[in-house]
């Protein structure tokens, strides 16, 4: 739940402030390094449609998607005119990205402008695709509210709420207590906001359903929320990763059904673990020790932590391996 945090706890001394600046910059740069032109994560943004179906009936999402396909800019402008929330969330970010892209193309020799663009808009692919999901979700929720008899002001509020609850929020008041703290602590909470949002949505929907009708009467709704709010996003996200990697390996040559079933269940376990602050990544790592996949055998709490590890390895390559004719691998070069 949102913690109502007003600001991060930062150092007061000169050394403390310097350390905070270092960790803050490390967090920002490692996030940019991971997400810049990240095609996999960009495609994963579209799984937000499934989560949106928890609050907006699929038929309204379908109609809203068709309206967006026909007139994307017109629909986005119309929504921004109705909702200040969406004007800030979608239109302002999209227009600013477009203007900076034009500026860079028009002045390709200006390295400083390109660097400035990378700092401010390293997530441009994610912003573009998430903007589509946000607009469609808002339009579908708005039409659903109007169909249910809501007045204009109430319909706009419900649409704003649907986007915030199913796609997350960038507002400081929506920051969870676990994510707040010193810049050093925040190294370990990168990208947790999405899973925190998803966990809050599932918890509130489960609680509301059981409170209104009980487990027996609400079984259908609970299954629906679990399927669209958890199972589909988890499986599709991992399936996209597997697809970009060429699909799972059929090592036993008995068909791919068992490999995809493993993806089906493992993806849900990883998503559920990611919702648990701190302990989740450790649980995933422990389970990873019992399979033959190397990439889930280490605690991956944050890209910033991985950046620190790569820096340590790269320093060893530069200061020792290179000068002692040790074999240098592709990974060593990437770390440097």
C-alpha positions as CSV (number, residue, x, y, z in Angstrom):
1,X,0.0,0.0,0.0
2,X,1.1,3.6,-0.5
3,X,3.1,4.8,2.4
4,X,2.5,8.5,2.1
5,X,6.2,9.2,2.0
6,X,7.2,12.8,1.6
7,X,10.8,12.2,0.7
8,X,13.8,10.0,0.9
9,X,16.1,9.8,3.9
10,X,19.4,11.3,2.7
11,X,22.8,12.0,4.3
12,X,23.4,15.3,6.0
13,X,27.2,15.4,6.1
14,X,29.4,16.1,3.1
15,X,30.4,12.5,2.8
16,X,26.8,11.3,3.1
17,X,25.7,13.7,0.4
18,X,28.5,12.5,-1.9
19,X,27.5,8.9,-1.3
20,X,23.9,9.7,-2.0
21,X,24.8,11.3,-5.2
22,X,26.8,8.3,-6.2
23,X,24.1,5.8,-5.4
24,X,21.4,7.9,-7.0
25,X,23.4,8.2,-10.3
26,X,24.2,4.5,-10.2
27,X,20.5,3.7,-9.9
28,X,19.6,6.0,-12.8
29,X,22.3,4.9,-15.1
30,X,21.8,1.2,-14.5
31,X,18.1,1.5,-15.2
32,X,18.8,3.3,-18.4
33,X,21.4,0.7,-19.4
34,X,18.9,-2.1,-18.9
35,X,15.8,-0.4,-20.4
36,X,17.2,1.7,-23.3
37,X,15.9,0.1,-26.5
38,X,14.8,-3.0,-24.6
39,X,12.6,-4.7,-27.1
40,X,11.6,-7.5,-24.7
41,X,10.4,-5.2,-22.0
42,X,8.7,-3.0,-24.6
43,X,6.6,-6.0,-25.7
44,X,5.9,-6.9,-22.1
45,X,4.1,-3.6,-21.7
46,X,1.2,-4.9,-23.7
47,X,0.5,-7.5,-20.9
48,X,-1.0,-4.5,-19.2
49,X,-4.2,-5.0,-21.2
50,X,-4.8,-8.2,-19.3
51,X,-4.4,-6.5,-15.9
52,X,-6.7,-3.7,-17.1
53,X,-9.4,-6.3,-17.7
54,X,-9.7,-6.7,-13.9
55,X,-11.3,-3.2,-13.8
56,X,-12.6,-2.8,-17.3
57,X,-14.7,-5.4,-19.1
58,X,-13.0,-6.9,-22.1
59,X,-15.7,-5.7,-24.5
60,X,-15.0,-2.1,-23.6
61,X,-11.2,-2.6,-23.9
62,X,-11.8,-4.1,-27.4
63,X,-13.9,-1.2,-28.5
64,X,-11.4,1.3,-27.1
65,X,-8.5,-0.5,-28.9
66,X,-10.4,-0.3,-32.2
67,X,-11.0,3.4,-31.6
68,X,-7.3,3.9,-30.9
69,X,-6.3,2.0,-34.0
70,X,-8.5,4.2,-36.2
71,X,-7.5,7.6,-34.6
72,X,-4.6,7.2,-32.2
73,X,-3.6,10.9,-31.9
74,X,-7.2,12.1,-32.0
75,X,-8.2,9.8,-29.2
76,X,-5.2,10.7,-27.1
77,X,-5.9,14.4,-27.5
78,X,-9.6,14.0,-26.7
79,X,-8.8,12.1,-23.5
80,X,-6.2,14.7,-22.4
81,X,-8.8,17.4,-22.8
82,X,-11.1,15.5,-20.4
83,X,-8.5,14.4,-17.9
84,X,-5.7,16.4,-16.4
85,X,-4.3,13.1,-15.0
86,X,-4.0,11.6,-18.5
87,X,-2.8,14.9,-20.0
88,X,0.2,14.8,-17.7
89,X,0.7,11.0,-17.9
90,X,0.5,10.4,-21.6
91,X,0.3,13.5,-23.8
92,X,3.0,15.5,-22.1
93,X,5.5,12.7,-22.1
94,X,4.7,11.7,-25.7
95,X,5.0,15.2,-27.1
96,X,8.2,15.9,-25.2
97,X,9.8,12.6,-26.5
98,X,8.8,13.5,-30.1
99,X,10.2,17.0,-29.9
100,X,13.6,15.8,-28.6
101,X,13.8,13.1,-31.2
102,X,13.3,15.8,-33.9
103,X,15.9,18.0,-32.3
104,X,18.5,15.2,-32.3
105,X,17.8,14.2,-35.9
106,X,18.1,17.8,-36.9
107,X,21.5,18.3,-35.1
108,X,23.2,14.9,-35.1
109,X,26.6,16.4,-34.4
110,X,25.6,17.7,-31.0
111,X,26.7,15.0,-28.6
112,X,25.5,16.8,-25.5
113,X,22.0,17.0,-26.8
114,X,22.0,13.2,-27.6
115,X,23.4,12.5,-24.1
116,X,20.7,14.7,-22.5
117,X,18.0,12.9,-24.5
118,X,19.4,9.5,-23.3
119,X,19.2,10.7,-19.7
120,X,15.7,12.0,-19.8
121,X,14.2,9.6,-22.3
122,X,16.0,6.3,-22.0
123,X,12.7,4.7,-21.5
124,X,11.2,6.1,-24.7
125,X,10.1,2.7,-26.1
126,X,8.4,1.8,-22.9
127,X,6.7,5.2,-22.7
128,X,5.4,4.8,-26.3
129,X,3.9,1.3,-25.7
130,X,2.7,2.0,-22.2
131,X,1.0,5.1,-23.6
132,X,-1.1,2.9,-25.9
133,X,-2.2,0.7,-23.0
134,X,-3.0,3.7,-20.8
135,X,-5.1,5.4,-23.5
136,X,-7.0,2.2,-24.3
137,X,-7.6,1.4,-20.6
138,X,-8.8,5.0,-19.9
139,X,-11.2,5.1,-22.9
140,X,-12.6,1.6,-22.1
141,X,-13.1,2.5,-18.4
142,X,-14.7,5.8,-19.3
143,X,-17.2,4.2,-21.7
144,X,-18.0,1.5,-19.1
145,X,-18.7,4.1,-16.5
146,X,-21.0,6.1,-18.9
147,X,-22.8,2.9,-19.8
148,X,-23.4,2.2,-16.1
149,X,-25.0,5.7,-15.8
150,X,-22.1,7.7,-14.4
151,X,-22.1,11.5,-14.9
152,X,-19.2,13.0,-16.9
153,X,-17.1,14.0,-13.8
154,X,-17.6,10.6,-12.2
155,X,-16.8,8.8,-15.4
156,X,-13.5,10.7,-15.8
157,X,-12.6,9.9,-12.2
158,X,-13.3,6.2,-12.6
159,X,-11.3,6.1,-15.8
160,X,-8.4,7.8,-14.1
161,X,-8.6,5.4,-11.2
162,X,-8.7,2.4,-13.6
163,X,-5.4,3.5,-15.2
164,X,-3.7,4.2,-11.9
165,X,-4.8,1.0,-10.2
166,X,-4.0,-1.3,-13.1
167,X,-1.0,0.4,-14.8
168,X,0.7,2.0,-11.8
169,X,1.3,5.5,-10.8
170,X,4.4,7.7,-10.9
171,X,3.2,10.0,-8.2
172,X,5.2,10.3,-5.0
173,X,2.2,9.8,-2.8
174,X,1.7,6.4,-4.3
175,X,5.2,5.2,-3.4
176,X,5.2,2.3,-1.0
177,X,7.1,2.5,2.3
178,X,9.4,-0.3,1.2
179,X,10.5,1.8,-1.9
180,X,11.3,4.9,0.1
181,X,14.5,5.5,2.0
182,X,18.0,6.6,1.3
183,X,19.5,6.4,-2.2
184,X,21.4,3.3,-1.2
185,X,18.3,1.5,0.0
186,X,16.5,2.5,-3.2
187,X,19.2,0.5,-5.2
188,X,17.4,-2.6,-4.1
189,X,13.9,-1.5,-4.9
190,X,14.2,-0.7,-8.6
191,X,11.2,-1.7,-10.7
192,X,9.3,-2.9,-7.6
193,X,6.5,-0.4,-8.1
194,X,4.9,-2.5,-10.9
195,X,4.8,-5.7,-8.8
196,X,3.6,-3.7,-5.8
197,X,0.8,-2.2,-7.8
198,X,-0.2,-5.7,-9.1
199,X,-0.2,-7.2,-5.6
200,X,-2.3,-4.3,-4.2
201,X,-4.8,-4.7,-7.1
202,X,-5.1,-8.5,-6.5
203,X,-5.4,-8.2,-2.8
204,X,-8.1,-5.5,-2.9
205,X,-10.1,-7.4,-5.6
206,X,-9.9,-10.7,-3.7
207,X,-10.9,-9.0,-0.4
208,X,-13.8,-7.1,-2.0
209,X,-15.1,-10.2,-3.7
210,X,-15.0,-12.4,-0.6
211,X,-16.5,-9.7,1.5
212,X,-19.5,-9.1,-0.8
213,X,-20.4,-12.7,-1.7
214,X,-18.1,-15.1,0.1
215,X,-15.8,-17.7,-1.5
216,X,-18.5,-19.9,-2.9
217,X,-20.5,-17.1,-4.6
218,X,-17.4,-15.2,-5.6
219,X,-15.5,-18.2,-7.0
220,X,-16.1,-17.2,-10.6
221,X,-15.0,-13.6,-10.0
222,X,-11.9,-14.8,-8.0
223,X,-10.9,-17.1,-10.9
224,X,-11.4,-14.2,-13.4
225,X,-9.2,-11.9,-11.3
226,X,-6.5,-14.5,-10.9
227,X,-6.5,-15.3,-14.6
228,X,-6.4,-11.8,-16.0
229,X,-4.6,-10.1,-13.2
230,X,-1.9,-12.6,-12.5
231,X,-1.7,-15.7,-14.7
232,X,-1.9,-14.2,-18.1
233,X,0.6,-11.3,-17.5
234,X,3.0,-13.6,-15.7
235,X,3.0,-16.3,-18.4
236,X,3.0,-13.9,-21.4
237,X,5.9,-11.9,-19.9
238,X,8.0,-15.0,-19.6
239,X,6.9,-16.4,-23.0
240,X,8.1,-13.2,-24.6
241,X,11.5,-13.7,-23.0
242,X,11.6,-17.3,-24.2
243,X,10.5,-16.3,-27.7
244,X,13.3,-13.7,-28.0
245,X,15.8,-16.3,-26.8
246,X,14.6,-18.8,-29.5
247,X,12.2,-20.7,-27.2
248,X,12.9,-23.3,-24.5
249,X,15.4,-26.1,-25.4
250,X,14.0,-29.6,-25.9
251,X,17.0,-31.3,-24.4
252,X,15.2,-34.7,-23.9
253,X,13.8,-34.5,-27.5
254,X,10.3,-35.6,-26.3
255,X,8.5,-32.4,-27.5
256,X,8.2,-29.0,-26.1
257,X,5.1,-29.5,-23.9
258,X,7.0,-30.2,-20.7
259,X,9.3,-27.2,-21.3
260,X,6.3,-24.9,-21.8
261,X,4.5,-26.3,-18.8
262,X,7.6,-25.5,-16.8
263,X,7.5,-21.9,-18.2
264,X,3.8,-21.8,-17.3
265,X,4.3,-22.6,-13.6
266,X,7.7,-21.0,-13.1
267,X,6.6,-17.7,-14.5
268,X,3.8,-17.5,-11.9
269,X,6.2,-18.4,-9.1
270,X,8.6,-15.7,-10.2
271,X,5.9,-13.1,-10.4
272,X,4.5,-14.0,-7.0
273,X,8.0,-13.9,-5.5
274,X,8.6,-10.5,-7.1
275,X,5.7,-9.1,-5.1
276,X,7.4,-10.0,-1.8
277,X,9.8,-7.2,-0.8
278,X,13.3,-8.3,-0.2
279,X,12.7,-12.0,0.4
280,X,11.2,-12.7,-3.1
281,X,14.4,-12.7,-5.1
282,X,16.1,-14.9,-2.5
283,X,13.3,-17.5,-2.8
284,X,13.6,-17.5,-6.6
285,X,17.4,-18.0,-6.3
286,X,17.0,-20.9,-3.9
287,X,14.6,-22.7,-6.2
288,X,16.9,-22.0,-9.1
289,X,19.6,-24.1,-7.6
290,X,17.6,-27.2,-8.3
291,X,17.5,-26.8,-12.1
292,X,20.2,-26.6,-14.8
293,X,19.6,-23.0,-15.8
294,X,22.4,-20.7,-14.9
295,X,20.5,-17.4,-15.1
296,X,18.3,-17.9,-12.1
297,X,21.1,-19.1,-9.7
298,X,22.0,-15.6,-8.4
299,X,20.1,-13.1,-6.4
300,X,19.0,-10.4,-8.9
301,X,17.6,-7.7,-6.6
302,X,18.3,-4.7,-8.8
303,X,20.1,-3.8,-12.0
304,X,22.2,-1.4,-9.9
305,X,23.6,-4.3,-7.9
306,X,24.4,-6.1,-11.1
307,X,26.2,-3.0,-12.3
308,X,28.3,-3.0,-9.2
309,X,29.2,-6.6,-9.7
310,X,30.1,-6.0,-13.3
311,X,32.3,-3.1,-12.3
312,X,34.2,-5.3,-9.9
313,X,34.7,-7.9,-12.5
314,X,35.7,-5.4,-15.1
315,X,38.2,-3.8,-12.8
316,X,39.9,-7.2,-12.3
317,X,40.1,-7.7,-16.0
318,X,41.7,-4.3,-16.5
319,X,44.1,-4.4,-13.6
320,X,45.1,-8.1,-13.7
321,X,43.8,-10.4,-16.4
322,X,44.8,-8.2,-19.3
323,X,48.4,-7.7,-18.0
324,X,48.9,-11.4,-17.2
325,X,47.7,-12.7,-20.5
326,X,44.6,-14.4,-18.9
327,X,41.9,-15.4,-21.3
328,X,39.4,-12.6,-21.8
329,X,35.8,-13.6,-22.5
330,X,32.9,-11.8,-24.1
331,X,31.4,-11.2,-20.7
332,X,34.7,-9.7,-19.5
333,X,34.6,-7.2,-22.4
334,X,31.0,-6.3,-21.6
335,X,31.8,-5.8,-18.0
336,X,34.7,-3.4,-18.8
